[in-house]
């Protein structure tokens, strides 16, 4: 777009300028289209996209996302506010997120290491674990085997061997009482029920 001497342009068109159905005096908001000055309402009616963020006409490159048009620098992640610049974005509840922040906020992140879990997410006690981090909180034995029957100790998984050999009987009673409240484990598309302790 060329730079105009707005004072000269306005003085040349100081009377009402008529384009189509709109009659409006040209001012500094006038836009150039095909080497002609047009008022802003006419400019807007010409199908030139308007940015969803700043509500100004988009001249040049335009980003499309969330069923709207944006200036490239205004189409940004709802969390970090960095422009997508033609990188993929992920939508959630009408907002756009970069891949990193979408996964951090809405993805399955391991309770132990914090990394994104791409396959075999194990959900236990409202927490999510990588298969190689789902282990007994006392002996660190991996609990990813279907044969293992898992109980919980203060919200952490515990293996049957540790329940029977390392815990006092009053703690075992509390764990078994919690078990009767339906604390099952969901992992690998299956439900695992906590086992019955042989301790009395």
DAQUI-V760622 format. One record per run of one state. SS is the DSSP state (helix for helix, strand for strand, loop for the rest). FROM is the first residue (numbers start at 1). TO is the last residue. If there is no record, write none. Layout:
# DAQUI-V760622
SS/FROM/TO, SS/FROM/TO
This chain:
# DAQUI-V760622
loop/1/5, helix/6/12, loop/13/16, strand/17/19, loop/20/21, strand/22/24, loop/25/30, strand/31/33, loop/34/35, strand/36/38, loop/39/39, helix/40/45, loop/46/49, strand/50/50, loop/51/56, strand/57/57, loop/58/61, strand/62/65, loop/66/67, strand/68/71, helix/72/74, loop/75/75, strand/76/76, loop/77/82, strand/83/83, loop/84/89, strand/90/92, loop/93/94, strand/95/97, loop/98/98, helix/99/106, loop/107/108, strand/109/109, loop/110/115, strand/116/116, loop/117/121, strand/122/124, loop/125/126, strand/127/129, loop/130/134, strand/135/135, loop/136/141, strand/142/142, loop/143/150, strand/151/153, loop/154/155, strand/156/158, loop/159/159, helix/160/166, loop/167/168, helix/169/179, loop/180/184, strand/185/187, loop/188/189, strand/190/192, loop/193/200
